[in-house]
Amino acid sequence: MSSTLLAHATHTMAAGSKSFATAAKLFDARTRRSALMLYAWCRYCDDVTDGQVLGFHHPTLSDGSALQRLEMLHNRTRRAYAGEHMSEPAFAAFQEVATRHSIAPQLAFDHLEGFAMDVRETHYDTVEDTLRYCYHVAGVVGLMMARVMGVRDEAVLDRACDLGLAFQLTNIARDIVEDAQVGRCYLPAQWLAQEGMEARDILDPTRRESLARLARRLVEQAEPYYASALAGLRDLPLRSAWAIASAHGVYREIGMKVKAAGPAAWAQRQGTSRLEKMGLLVKGAGLALHSRMERLPPRSPALWQRPRRQRQP
């Protein structure tokens, strides 16, 4: 069963996140296993909410309303924490990770809240509202991943959350048009109004110049979070620091490409080539090594602050 779970998780990562899959190979075997299994659960929950498998429509997972599917995810997550036998591979994997690394239930349910925000078609008026969404769908994943890597210090966990926020801001910028095609908009309404736009205008091809300016703002919004996340590398095991620095480089490069492409950013999906990934792996190694000589500076008070929970063991 153990090897079957790992094979399932490895396939899920390879098919669902090529950007992170390369970096994940840099973890030591124990950390890589837990990272893959955590990702498998996150991806499964995302897919079930949307009635998909790895981003594609799936009739079996479309049964019932989105609210019913979301409640099913909550129930299975509660059962996993209760120690019940889990037959679904994604939940069996998550149960192993949550138990091994003492991942608090609140973190898992905070992540499910991000999917609930999509189901409720939450409106994002300010950039703080958008960042709150980013916390639920990605920042909290950073917190869980940090625990997998052995982090328990709250200041370092803040940096892990910051990386998740940066990743999601980059994803939003890259996927603005794709999200709009399925009726979703994560851009702050205040930003849209400043461009004389509403969410319905995103798909108007004559508004690409305005959309490019909004995407650039998102990419620039991510920059201080990327910088903050780098400061936390020093407190990770060296191989984990290498993996995270490499993922940091890959995602940030995607944002830079969105910014550079301007109005043409959505003519094709922005990503990094194999050669570019290899170069970023080398750069990540240098950043990981250099981090051993750094001290953790104070985190900027201007950055959005994650909710603080009762201290975990």
TORMARLO-107733 format. One record per residue (C-alpha): x, y, z; chain; residue in one letter. Coordinates in nm, 4 decimals, padded with zeros to 6 digits, always signed. Layout:
@X->X | Y->Y | Z->Z | chain->A | resn->a
...
end
This chain:
@X->+00.0000 | Y->+00.0000 | Z->+00.0000 | chain->A | resn->m
@X->+00.2857 | Y->+00.2359 | Z->+00.0845 | chain->A | resn->s
@X->+00.4464 | Y->+00.2044 | Z->-00.2589 | chain->A | resn->s
@X->+00.1055 | Y->+00.2325 | Z->-00.4283 | chain->A | resn->t
@X->+00.0359 | Y->+00.5593 | Z->-00.2475 | chain->A | resn->l
@X->+00.3735 | Y->+00.6983 | Z->-00.3482 | chain->A | resn->l
@X->+00.3203 | Y->+00.5988 | Z->-00.7122 | chain->A | resn->a
@X->-00.0214 | Y->+00.7681 | Z->-00.7101 | chain->A | resn->h
@X->+00.1205 | Y->+01.0848 | Z->-00.5561 | chain->A | resn->a
@X->+00.4157 | Y->+01.0934 | Z->-00.7951 | chain->A | resn->t
@X->+00.1856 | Y->+01.0636 | Z->-01.0974 | chain->A | resn->h
@X->-00.0419 | Y->+01.3365 | Z->-00.9609 | chain->A | resn->t
@X->+00.2497 | Y->+01.5765 | Z->-00.9162 | chain->A | resn->m
@X->+00.3988 | Y->+01.5007 | Z->-01.2590 | chain->A | resn->a
@X->+00.0660 | Y->+01.5571 | Z->-01.4349 | chain->A | resn->a
@X->-00.0641 | Y->+01.8435 | Z->-01.2231 | chain->A | resn->g
@X->+00.2337 | Y->+02.0697 | Z->-01.1537 | chain->A | resn->s
@X->+00.5294 | Y->+02.0521 | Z->-01.3876 | chain->A | resn->k
@X->+00.6653 | Y->+02.3708 | Z->-01.2296 | chain->A | resn->s
@X->+00.6985 | Y->+02.2135 | Z->-00.8845 | chain->A | resn->f
@X->+00.7622 | Y->+01.8541 | Z->-00.9925 | chain->A | resn->a
@X->+01.1193 | Y->+01.9291 | Z->-01.1023 | chain->A | resn->t
@X->+01.2058 | Y->+02.1030 | Z->-00.7767 | chain->A | resn->a
@X->+01.0428 | Y->+01.8287 | Z->-00.5676 | chain->A | resn->a
@X->+01.3016 | Y->+01.5786 | Z->-00.6966 | chain->A | resn->k
@X->+01.5642 | Y->+01.7666 | Z->-00.4954 | chain->A | resn->l
@X->+01.4157 | Y->+01.6764 | Z->-00.1564 | chain->A | resn->f
@X->+01.5564 | Y->+01.3875 | Z->+00.0407 | chain->A | resn->d
@X->+01.3482 | Y->+01.0702 | Z->+00.0002 | chain->A | resn->a
@X->+01.1468 | Y->+01.1088 | Z->+00.3218 | chain->A | resn->r
@X->+01.0606 | Y->+01.4738 | Z->+00.2594 | chain->A | resn->t
@X->+00.9850 | Y->+01.4100 | Z->-00.1078 | chain->A | resn->r
@X->+00.7390 | Y->+01.1351 | Z->-00.0183 | chain->A | resn->r
@X->+00.5487 | Y->+01.3603 | Z->+00.2212 | chain->A | resn->s
@X->+00.5566 | Y->+01.6559 | Z->-00.0192 | chain->A | resn->a
@X->+00.4162 | Y->+01.4441 | Z->-00.3013 | chain->A | resn->l
@X->+00.1422 | Y->+01.3013 | Z->-00.0811 | chain->A | resn->m
@X->+00.0443 | Y->+01.6431 | Z->+00.0483 | chain->A | resn->l
@X->+00.0239 | Y->+01.7700 | Z->-00.3091 | chain->A | resn->y
@X->-00.1918 | Y->+01.4710 | Z->-00.4101 | chain->A | resn->a
@X->-00.4493 | Y->+01.5625 | Z->-00.1446 | chain->A | resn->w
@X->-00.4471 | Y->+01.9327 | Z->-00.2354 | chain->A | resn->c
@X->-00.4898 | Y->+01.8512 | Z->-00.6034 | chain->A | resn->r
@X->-00.7651 | Y->+01.5999 | Z->-00.5379 | chain->A | resn->y
@X->-00.9626 | Y->+01.8504 | Z->-00.3295 | chain->A | resn->c
@X->-00.9248 | Y->+02.1133 | Z->-00.6011 | chain->A | resn->d
@X->-01.0367 | Y->+01.8715 | Z->-00.8706 | chain->A | resn->d
@X->-01.3343 | Y->+01.7356 | Z->-00.6762 | chain->A | resn->v
@X->-01.4606 | Y->+02.0870 | Z->-00.6074 | chain->A | resn->t
@X->-01.4468 | Y->+02.1648 | Z->-00.9795 | chain->A | resn->d
@X->-01.5647 | Y->+01.8214 | Z->-01.0945 | chain->A | resn->g
@X->-01.2323 | Y->+01.7523 | Z->-01.2653 | chain->A | resn->q
@X->-00.9339 | Y->+01.5187 | Z->-01.2669 | chain->A | resn->v
@X->-00.6004 | Y->+01.6993 | Z->-01.3021 | chain->A | resn->l
@X->-00.7757 | Y->+01.9985 | Z->-01.4527 | chain->A | resn->g
@X->-01.0055 | Y->+01.8134 | Z->-01.6928 | chain->A | resn->f
@X->-01.3810 | Y->+01.7535 | Z->-01.6605 | chain->A | resn->h
@X->-01.4661 | Y->+01.4160 | Z->-01.5069 | chain->A | resn->h
@X->-01.8294 | Y->+01.2979 | Z->-01.4973 | chain->A | resn->p
@X->-01.7913 | Y->+01.0843 | Z->-01.1822 | chain->A | resn->t
@X->-01.6487 | Y->+01.3707 | Z->-00.9802 | chain->A | resn->l
@X->-01.9216 | Y->+01.6009 | Z->-01.1117 | chain->A | resn->s
@X->-02.1916 | Y->+01.4111 | Z->-00.9214 | chain->A | resn->d
@X->-02.3907 | Y->+01.6359 | Z->-00.6876 | chain->A | resn->g
@X->-02.3556 | Y->+02.0092 | Z->-00.6406 | chain->A | resn->s
@X->-02.0238 | Y->+02.1766 | Z->-00.5713 | chain->A | resn->a
@X->-02.1426 | Y->+02.2407 | Z->-00.2152 | chain->A | resn->l
@X->-02.2167 | Y->+01.8701 | Z->-00.1700 | chain->A | resn->q
@X->-01.8749 | Y->+01.7757 | Z->-00.3042 | chain->A | resn->r
@X->-01.7121 | Y->+02.0279 | Z->-00.0729 | chain->A | resn->l
@X->-01.8961 | Y->+01.8838 | Z->+00.2259 | chain->A | resn->e
@X->-01.7735 | Y->+01.5387 | Z->+00.1234 | chain->A | resn->m
@X->-01.4155 | Y->+01.6698 | Z->+00.1325 | chain->A | resn->l
@X->-01.4716 | Y->+01.8116 | Z->+00.4805 | chain->A | resn->h
@X->-01.6162 | Y->+01.4818 | Z->+00.6023 | chain->A | resn->n
@X->-01.3324 | Y->+01.2727 | Z->+00.4617 | chain->A | resn->r
@X->-01.0743 | Y->+01.5119 | Z->+00.6052 | chain->A | resn->t
@X->-01.2352 | Y->+01.4842 | Z->+00.9492 | chain->A | resn->r
@X->-01.2361 | Y->+01.1050 | Z->+00.9173 | chain->A | resn->r
@X->-00.8682 | Y->+01.1061 | Z->+00.8197 | chain->A | resn->a
@X->-00.7854 | Y->+01.3034 | Z->+01.1336 | chain->A | resn->y
@X->-01.0008 | Y->+01.0669 | Z->+01.3398 | chain->A | resn->a
@X->-00.7764 | Y->+00.7791 | Z->+01.2312 | chain->A | resn->g
@X->-01.0360 | Y->+00.5958 | Z->+01.0223 | chain->A | resn->e
@X->-00.9265 | Y->+00.3719 | Z->+00.7358 | chain->A | resn->h
@X->-00.9173 | Y->+00.5800 | Z->+00.4177 | chain->A | resn->m
@X->-00.9709 | Y->+00.3914 | Z->+00.0912 | chain->A | resn->s
@X->-00.9318 | Y->+00.6984 | Z->-00.1328 | chain->A | resn->e
@X->-00.5562 | Y->+00.7254 | Z->-00.2118 | chain->A | resn->p
@X->-00.5448 | Y->+01.1043 | Z->-00.1755 | chain->A | resn->a
@X->-00.6903 | Y->+01.0871 | Z->+00.1749 | chain->A | resn->f
@X->-00.4812 | Y->+00.7878 | Z->+00.2780 | chain->A | resn->a
@X->-00.1781 | Y->+00.9897 | Z->+00.1659 | chain->A | resn->a
@X->-00.2896 | Y->+01.2975 | Z->+00.3553 | chain->A | resn->f
@X->-00.3593 | Y->+01.0952 | Z->+00.6678 | chain->A | resn->q
@X->-00.0021 | Y->+00.9688 | Z->+00.6629 | chain->A | resn->e
@X->+00.1432 | Y->+01.3180 | Z->+00.6142 | chain->A | resn->v
@X->-00.0792 | Y->+01.4878 | Z->+00.8722 | chain->A | resn->a
@X->+00.0042 | Y->+01.2245 | Z->+01.1333 | chain->A | resn->t
@X->+00.3766 | Y->+01.2094 | Z->+01.0641 | chain->A | resn->r
@X->+00.4279 | Y->+01.5868 | Z->+01.0656 | chain->A | resn->h
@X->+00.1617 | Y->+01.6965 | Z->+01.3176 | chain->A | resn->s
@X->-00.0288 | Y->+01.9084 | Z->+01.0682 | chain->A | resn->i
@X->-00.3099 | Y->+02.0743 | Z->+01.2618 | chain->A | resn->a
@X->-00.6653 | Y->+02.0165 | Z->+01.1319 | chain->A | resn->p
@X->-00.7151 | Y->+02.3926 | Z->+01.1160 | chain->A | resn->q
@X->-00.4565 | Y->+02.4172 | Z->+00.8388 | chain->A | resn->l
@X->-00.6345 | Y->+02.1531 | Z->+00.6311 | chain->A | resn->a
@X->-00.9722 | Y->+02.3191 | Z->+00.6793 | chain->A | resn->f
@X->-00.8226 | Y->+02.6599 | Z->+00.6039 | chain->A | resn->d
@X->-00.7164 | Y->+02.5143 | Z->+00.2696 | chain->A | resn->h
@X->-01.0636 | Y->+02.3771 | Z->+00.2007 | chain->A | resn->l
@X->-01.1989 | Y->+02.7254 | Z->+00.2727 | chain->A | resn->e
@X->-01.0175 | Y->+02.8454 | Z->-00.0387 | chain->A | resn->g
@X->-01.2217 | Y->+02.6061 | Z->-00.2505 | chain->A | resn->f
@X->-01.5347 | Y->+02.7168 | Z->-00.0649 | chain->A | resn->a
@X->-01.4566 | Y->+03.0757 | Z->-00.1651 | chain->A | resn->m
@X->-01.4649 | Y->+02.9639 | Z->-00.5282 | chain->A | resn->d
@X->-01.7918 | Y->+02.7787 | Z->-00.4771 | chain->A | resn->v
@X->-01.9464 | Y->+03.0843 | Z->-00.3105 | chain->A | resn->r
@X->-01.8151 | Y->+03.3021 | Z->-00.5953 | chain->A | resn->e
@X->-01.6521 | Y->+03.5330 | Z->-00.3427 | chain->A | resn->t
@X->-01.6031 | Y->+03.8928 | Z->-00.4594 | chain->A | resn->h
@X->-01.2604 | Y->+04.0486 | Z->-00.4108 | chain->A | resn->y
@X->-01.2885 | Y->+04.4225 | Z->-00.3655 | chain->A | resn->d
@X->-00.9378 | Y->+04.5070 | Z->-00.2400 | chain->A | resn->t
@X->-00.5931 | Y->+04.3563 | Z->-00.2817 | chain->A | resn->v
@X->-00.6160 | Y->+04.2476 | Z->+00.0829 | chain->A | resn->e
@X->-00.9233 | Y->+04.0431 | Z->-00.0131 | chain->A | resn->d
@X->-00.7259 | Y->+03.8810 | Z->-00.2943 | chain->A | resn->t
@X->-00.4380 | Y->+03.8070 | Z->-00.0569 | chain->A | resn->l
@X->-00.6791 | Y->+03.6422 | Z->+00.1854 | chain->A | resn->r
@X->-00.7853 | Y->+03.4087 | Z->-00.0967 | chain->A | resn->y
@X->-00.4185 | Y->+03.3475 | Z->-00.1805 | chain->A | resn->c
@X->-00.3606 | Y->+03.2489 | Z->+00.1815 | chain->A | resn->y
@X->-00.6308 | Y->+02.9840 | Z->+00.1745 | chain->A | resn->h
@X->-00.5374 | Y->+02.8228 | Z->-00.1563 | chain->A | resn->v
@X->-00.1572 | Y->+02.8569 | Z->-00.1398 | chain->A | resn->a
@X->-00.0228 | Y->+03.0276 | Z->+00.1711 | chain->A | resn->g
@X->-00.1569 | Y->+02.7546 | Z->+00.3964 | chain->A | resn->v
@X->-00.0020 | Y->+02.4936 | Z->+00.1660 | chain->A | resn->v
@X->+00.3289 | Y->+02.6687 | Z->+00.2280 | chain->A | resn->g
@X->+00.2696 | Y->+02.6310 | Z->+00.6012 | chain->A | resn->l
@X->+00.1957 | Y->+02.2598 | Z->+00.5689 | chain->A | resn->m
@X->+00.4964 | Y->+02.2067 | Z->+00.3415 | chain->A | resn->m
@X->+00.7187 | Y->+02.3870 | Z->+00.5925 | chain->A | resn->a
@X->+00.6060 | Y->+02.1488 | Z->+00.8650 | chain->A | resn->r
@X->+00.6893 | Y->+01.8589 | Z->+00.6343 | chain->A | resn->v
@X->+01.0417 | Y->+02.0066 | Z->+00.6136 | chain->A | resn->m
@X->+01.0659 | Y->+02.0246 | Z->+00.9923 | chain->A | resn->g
@X->+00.9914 | Y->+02.3945 | Z->+01.0475 | chain->A | resn->v
@X->+00.8206 | Y->+02.4857 | Z->+01.3735 | chain->A | resn->r
@X->+00.9383 | Y->+02.8453 | Z->+01.4289 | chain->A | resn->d
@X->+00.6545 | Y->+03.0937 | Z->+01.3655 | chain->A | resn->e
@X->+00.8827 | Y->+03.3531 | Z->+01.2052 | chain->A | resn->a
@X->+01.0063 | Y->+03.0977 | Z->+00.9519 | chain->A | resn->v
@X->+00.6517 | Y->+02.9734 | Z->+00.8932 | chain->A | resn->l
@X->+00.5604 | Y->+03.3321 | Z->+00.8007 | chain->A | resn->d
@X->+00.8187 | Y->+03.3131 | Z->+00.5209 | chain->A | resn->r
@X->+00.6739 | Y->+02.9840 | Z->+00.3986 | chain->A | resn->a
@X->+00.3317 | Y->+03.1442 | Z->+00.3845 | chain->A | resn->c
@X->+00.4798 | Y->+03.4405 | Z->+00.1960 | chain->A | resn->d
@X->+00.6104 | Y->+03.2059 | Z->-00.0727 | chain->A | resn->l
@X->+00.2644 | Y->+03.0549 | Z->-00.1148 | chain->A | resn->g
@X->+00.1164 | Y->+03.4042 | Z->-00.1504 | chain->A | resn->l
@X->+00.3759 | Y->+03.4932 | Z->-00.4139 | chain->A | resn->a
@X->+00.3105 | Y->+03.1711 | Z->-00.6056 | chain->A | resn->f
@X->-00.0631 | Y->+03.2349 | Z->-00.6127 | chain->A | resn->q
@X->-00.0312 | Y->+03.5983 | Z->-00.7196 | chain->A | resn->l
@X->+00.1818 | Y->+03.4706 | Z->-01.0088 | chain->A | resn->t
@X->-00.0794 | Y->+03.2057 | Z->-01.0930 | chain->A | resn->n
@X->-00.3564 | Y->+03.4653 | Z->-01.0934 | chain->A | resn->i
@X->-00.1594 | Y->+03.6913 | Z->-01.3283 | chain->A | resn->a
@X->-00.0850 | Y->+03.4018 | Z->-01.5656 | chain->A | resn->r
@X->-00.4415 | Y->+03.2667 | Z->-01.5619 | chain->A | resn->d
@X->-00.6523 | Y->+03.5872 | Z->-01.5656 | chain->A | resn->i
@X->-00.8165 | Y->+03.5051 | Z->-01.8986 | chain->A | resn->v
@X->-00.8459 | Y->+03.1312 | Z->-01.8350 | chain->A | resn->e
@X->-01.0157 | Y->+03.1985 | Z->-01.4999 | chain->A | resn->d
@X->-01.2526 | Y->+03.4507 | Z->-01.6580 | chain->A | resn->a
@X->-01.3599 | Y->+03.1882 | Z->-01.9107 | chain->A | resn->q
@X->-01.5029 | Y->+02.9816 | Z->-01.6233 | chain->A | resn->v
@X->-01.6563 | Y->+03.2830 | Z->-01.4511 | chain->A | resn->g
@X->-01.3856 | Y->+03.3518 | Z->-01.1927 | chain->A | resn->r
@X->-01.2038 | Y->+03.6750 | Z->-01.1209 | chain->A | resn->c
@X->-00.9481 | Y->+03.7241 | Z->-00.8446 | chain->A | resn->y
@X->-00.8405 | Y->+04.0724 | Z->-00.9479 | chain->A | resn->l
@X->-00.9349 | Y->+04.3387 | Z->-00.6909 | chain->A | resn->p
@X->-01.2447 | Y->+04.5222 | Z->-00.8091 | chain->A | resn->a
@X->-01.0765 | Y->+04.8478 | Z->-00.7078 | chain->A | resn->q
@X->-00.7939 | Y->+04.7790 | Z->-00.9521 | chain->A | resn->w
@X->-01.0393 | Y->+04.6949 | Z->-01.2298 | chain->A | resn->l
@X->-01.2310 | Y->+05.0165 | Z->-01.1636 | chain->A | resn->a
@X->-00.9102 | Y->+05.2165 | Z->-01.1955 | chain->A | resn->q
@X->-00.8805 | Y->+05.0793 | Z->-01.5487 | chain->A | resn->e
@X->-01.2466 | Y->+05.1517 | Z->-01.6203 | chain->A | resn->g
@X->-01.3202 | Y->+04.7796 | Z->-01.6240 | chain->A | resn->m
@X->-01.5482 | Y->+04.5237 | Z->-01.4646 | chain->A | resn->e
@X->-01.4862 | Y->+04.1509 | Z->-01.4394 | chain->A | resn->a
@X->-01.6964 | Y->+04.0890 | Z->-01.7508 | chain->A | resn->r
@X->-01.4531 | Y->+04.3020 | Z->-01.9558 | chain->A | resn->d
@X->-01.1579 | Y->+04.0680 | Z->-01.8990 | chain->A | resn->i
@X->-01.2498 | Y->+03.8562 | Z->-02.2004 | chain->A | resn->l
@X->-01.2814 | Y->+04.1605 | Z->-02.4278 | chain->A | resn->d
@X->-00.9781 | Y->+04.1357 | Z->-02.6609 | chain->A | resn->p
@X->-00.9754 | Y->+04.5156 | Z->-02.6995 | chain->A | resn->t
@X->-00.8908 | Y->+04.5512 | Z->-02.3271 | chain->A | resn->r
@X->-00.5618 | Y->+04.3601 | Z->-02.3352 | chain->A | resn->r
@X->-00.3543 | Y->+04.6733 | Z->-02.2683 | chain->A | resn->e
@X->-00.5503 | Y->+04.7374 | Z->-01.9500 | chain->A | resn->s
@X->-00.5309 | Y->+04.3714 | Z->-01.8571 | chain->A | resn->l
@X->-00.1538 | Y->+04.3753 | Z->-01.9044 | chain->A | resn->a
@X->-00.1248 | Y->+04.6658 | Z->-01.6614 | chain->A | resn->r
@X->-00.3304 | Y->+04.4744 | Z->-01.4058 | chain->A | resn->l
@X->-00.1180 | Y->+04.1634 | Z->-01.4507 | chain->A | resn->a
@X->+00.1945 | Y->+04.3720 | Z->-01.4060 | chain->A | resn->r
@X->+00.0543 | Y->+04.5031 | Z->-01.0765 | chain->A | resn->r
@X->-00.0035 | Y->+04.1463 | Z->-00.9586 | chain->A | resn->l
@X->+00.3493 | Y->+04.0424 | Z->-01.0529 | chain->A | resn->v
@X->+00.4912 | Y->+04.3473 | Z->-00.8747 | chain->A | resn->e
@X->+00.2681 | Y->+04.2751 | Z->-00.5742 | chain->A | resn->q
@X->+00.4289 | Y->+03.9318 | Z->-00.5534 | chain->A | resn->a
@X->+00.7869 | Y->+04.0628 | Z->-00.5458 | chain->A | resn->e
@X->+00.8148 | Y->+04.1533 | Z->-00.1745 | chain->A | resn->p
@X->+00.6653 | Y->+03.8160 | Z->-00.0839 | chain->A | resn->y
@X->+00.9204 | Y->+03.6363 | Z->-00.3011 | chain->A | resn->y
@X->+01.1962 | Y->+03.8391 | Z->-00.1322 | chain->A | resn->a
@X->+01.0594 | Y->+03.7630 | Z->+00.2139 | chain->A | resn->s
@X->+01.0400 | Y->+03.3913 | Z->+00.1356 | chain->A | resn->a
@X->+01.4084 | Y->+03.3759 | Z->+00.0365 | chain->A | resn->l
@X->+01.5060 | Y->+03.4935 | Z->+00.3844 | chain->A | resn->a
@X->+01.3545 | Y->+03.1765 | Z->+00.5298 | chain->A | resn->g
@X->+01.5811 | Y->+02.9387 | Z->+00.3341 | chain->A | resn->l
@X->+01.8484 | Y->+02.9445 | Z->+00.6041 | chain->A | resn->r
@X->+01.6235 | Y->+02.7569 | Z->+00.8459 | chain->A | resn->d
@X->+01.5481 | Y->+02.4690 | Z->+00.6086 | chain->A | resn->l
@X->+01.7596 | Y->+02.1554 | Z->+00.5675 | chain->A | resn->p
@X->+02.0015 | Y->+02.2169 | Z->+00.2803 | chain->A | resn->l
@X->+01.8315 | Y->+01.9891 | Z->+00.0269 | chain->A | resn->r
@X->+01.4915 | Y->+02.1345 | Z->+00.1146 | chain->A | resn->s
@X->+01.6338 | Y->+02.4852 | Z->+00.0804 | chain->A | resn->a
@X->+01.7618 | Y->+02.3903 | Z->-00.2655 | chain->A | resn->w
@X->+01.4212 | Y->+02.2547 | Z->-00.3701 | chain->A | resn->a
@X->+01.2342 | Y->+02.5594 | Z->-00.2417 | chain->A | resn->i
@X->+01.4828 | Y->+02.8075 | Z->-00.3907 | chain->A | resn->a
@X->+01.4447 | Y->+02.6316 | Z->-00.7264 | chain->A | resn->s
@X->+01.0635 | Y->+02.6375 | Z->-00.7122 | chain->A | resn->a
@X->+01.0872 | Y->+03.0035 | Z->-00.6109 | chain->A | resn->h
@X->+01.2929 | Y->+03.0730 | Z->-00.9223 | chain->A | resn->g
@X->+01.0639 | Y->+02.8817 | Z->-01.1576 | chain->A | resn->v
@X->+00.7422 | Y->+03.0501 | Z->-01.0415 | chain->A | resn->y
@X->+00.8971 | Y->+03.3962 | Z->-01.0254 | chain->A | resn->r
@X->+01.0264 | Y->+03.3533 | Z->-01.3802 | chain->A | resn->e
@X->+00.6721 | Y->+03.2756 | Z->-01.4973 | chain->A | resn->i
@X->+00.5588 | Y->+03.6061 | Z->-01.3473 | chain->A | resn->g
@X->+00.8431 | Y->+03.7890 | Z->-01.5198 | chain->A | resn->m
@X->+00.7350 | Y->+03.6361 | Z->-01.8511 | chain->A | resn->k
@X->+00.3748 | Y->+03.7466 | Z->-01.7994 | chain->A | resn->v
@X->+00.4976 | Y->+04.0975 | Z->-01.7254 | chain->A | resn->k
@X->+00.7327 | Y->+04.1073 | Z->-02.0254 | chain->A | resn->a
@X->+00.4706 | Y->+03.9722 | Z->-02.2681 | chain->A | resn->a
@X->+00.2308 | Y->+04.2556 | Z->-02.1923 | chain->A | resn->g
@X->-00.0958 | Y->+04.2320 | Z->-02.3901 | chain->A | resn->p
@X->+00.0244 | Y->+03.9093 | Z->-02.5557 | chain->A | resn->a
@X->+00.0659 | Y->+03.7298 | Z->-02.2222 | chain->A | resn->a
@X->-00.2454 | Y->+03.5185 | Z->-02.2753 | chain->A | resn->w
@X->-00.1862 | Y->+03.4210 | Z->-02.6378 | chain->A | resn->a
@X->-00.0213 | Y->+03.1092 | Z->-02.4937 | chain->A | resn->q
@X->+00.0265 | Y->+02.9737 | Z->-02.1439 | chain->A | resn->r
@X->+00.3404 | Y->+03.1201 | Z->-01.9914 | chain->A | resn->q
@X->+00.5909 | Y->+02.8731 | Z->-01.8503 | chain->A | resn->g
@X->+00.9581 | Y->+02.7794 | Z->-01.8349 | chain->A | resn->t
@X->+01.1439 | Y->+02.5490 | Z->-02.0708 | chain->A | resn->s
@X->+01.3421 | Y->+02.2469 | Z->-01.9581 | chain->A | resn->r
@X->+01.6656 | Y->+02.4362 | Z->-02.0182 | chain->A | resn->l
@X->+01.5412 | Y->+02.7320 | Z->-01.8150 | chain->A | resn->e
@X->+01.4402 | Y->+02.4999 | Z->-01.5311 | chain->A | resn->k
@X->+01.7872 | Y->+02.3470 | Z->-01.5288 | chain->A | resn->m
@X->+01.9430 | Y->+02.6923 | Z->-01.5030 | chain->A | resn->g
@X->+01.7103 | Y->+02.7818 | Z->-01.2174 | chain->A | resn->l
@X->+01.8039 | Y->+02.4587 | Z->-01.0368 | chain->A | resn->l
@X->+02.1691 | Y->+02.5643 | Z->-01.0522 | chain->A | resn->v
@X->+02.0804 | Y->+02.9130 | Z->-00.9308 | chain->A | resn->k
@X->+01.8694 | Y->+02.7584 | Z->-00.6532 | chain->A | resn->g
@X->+02.1699 | Y->+02.5584 | Z->-00.5340 | chain->A | resn->a
@X->+02.3699 | Y->+02.8789 | Z->-00.5026 | chain->A | resn->g
@X->+02.0912 | Y->+03.0516 | Z->-00.3095 | chain->A | resn->l
@X->+02.0565 | Y->+02.7545 | Z->-00.0738 | chain->A | resn->a
@X->+02.4284 | Y->+02.7503 | Z->-00.0002 | chain->A | resn->l
@X->+02.4457 | Y->+03.1273 | Z->+00.0468 | chain->A | resn->h
@X->+02.1512 | Y->+03.1143 | Z->+00.2882 | chain->A | resn->s
@X->+02.3662 | Y->+02.9192 | Z->+00.5373 | chain->A | resn->r
@X->+02.5581 | Y->+03.2416 | Z->+00.5996 | chain->A | resn->m
@X->+02.2539 | Y->+03.4671 | Z->+00.6362 | chain->A | resn->e
@X->+02.0579 | Y->+03.5783 | Z->+00.9403 | chain->A | resn->r
@X->+01.6776 | Y->+03.5972 | Z->+00.9399 | chain->A | resn->l
@X->+01.5934 | Y->+03.9685 | Z->+00.9114 | chain->A | resn->p
@X->+01.2704 | Y->+04.1131 | Z->+01.0516 | chain->A | resn->p
@X->+00.9721 | Y->+04.0593 | Z->+00.8244 | chain->A | resn->r
@X->+00.8316 | Y->+04.3778 | Z->+00.6718 | chain->A | resn->s
@X->+00.5215 | Y->+04.4968 | Z->+00.8587 | chain->A | resn->p
@X->+00.3803 | Y->+04.6121 | Z->+00.5234 | chain->A | resn->a
@X->+00.3248 | Y->+04.2519 | Z->+00.4148 | chain->A | resn->l
@X->-00.0107 | Y->+04.0817 | Z->+00.4627 | chain->A | resn->w
@X->-00.0063 | Y->+03.8811 | Z->+00.7844 | chain->A | resn->q
@X->-00.1441 | Y->+03.5294 | Z->+00.7992 | chain->A | resn->r
@X->-00.3883 | Y->+03.4339 | Z->+01.0762 | chain->A | resn->p
@X->-00.2004 | Y->+03.3120 | Z->+01.3819 | chain->A | resn->r
@X->-00.3268 | Y->+02.9908 | Z->+01.5412 | chain->A | resn->r
@X->-00.2525 | Y->+02.8272 | Z->+01.8717 | chain->A | resn->q
@X->+00.1084 | Y->+02.7123 | Z->+01.8683 | chain->A | resn->r
@X->+00.1539 | Y->+02.3582 | Z->+01.7335 | chain->A | resn->q
@X->+00.3967 | Y->+02.1053 | Z->+01.8798 | chain->A | resn->p
end
